[in-house]
Amino acid sequence: MSAPTDFAFLHGGGQGGWVWNNTIAALRRQTDGAFGRALALDVPGCGNKRDRKTDELLPGDVSRELIADLEHAGMKDVVLVGHSQAGSVMPAMVEIRPKLFRRLIYVSCSIPLPGQTVLQMMGTGRHGSNENEVGWPADFEINKVRQRYPSMFCNDMDEAGTAAFLSKIGTDAWPMQMYSATNWNFDNLGAVPASYVMCLRDGILPLAWQEIFATRLKATERIRIDAGHQVMNTRPHALAEILRLEAMRQKFAA
């Protein structure tokens, strides 16, 4: 990397900033700590903000708070890396402060269509049962959601890694308004260059849907990696290398 680059990381649903620890550590090892600063953001109700009351928070409130976190940290010219549900927040963050960001990197991210909720986007059937819904890797039984976690998150983890991850997942909760919102805005997509990392073994978002989401998010670069949904946990060094290369791509383009 030719000059220090600041990275900000945004987690997906049911997780917190802690999920990025291995990838941030890999970045430090690969660059001898010279990649710049790294900030793992927490959505209200998650990670270091786990005890927050979030019932009244709207999606716009979440986006503005995350921008405030970045500005409080003094970060500029940021490469924003998001995972999974973060795809529904990152465009709004760019709309608020477009000049704060240099590149967006979506890691197996999703975003509903305008007028559609996250829950409607996911649906209730199995993968492939409805072409208009993402679906699930197992039968949808709301009272047994934790029983679906291994196939959703851990299909490329060993036994120890699975146990460690399952001990953490589900203790963080995004504001419920994020799941009922319908006013997703695509107007500013493309204002900041974007890449999309596709996880070939993803247990939640099939590759065909990742292609759809990459198109919706106007990602001009698409990178494939042989990993499941939690690539930042199972292949942190490979993901860190992708992030470094994508950051360099934009520097060279500039």
Summary of the structure (lengths in Angstrom):
residues: 254
radius of gyration: 17.0
end to end distance: 14.3
largest distance: 50.3
contacts: 852
relative contact order: 0.18
helix: 43%
strand: 13%
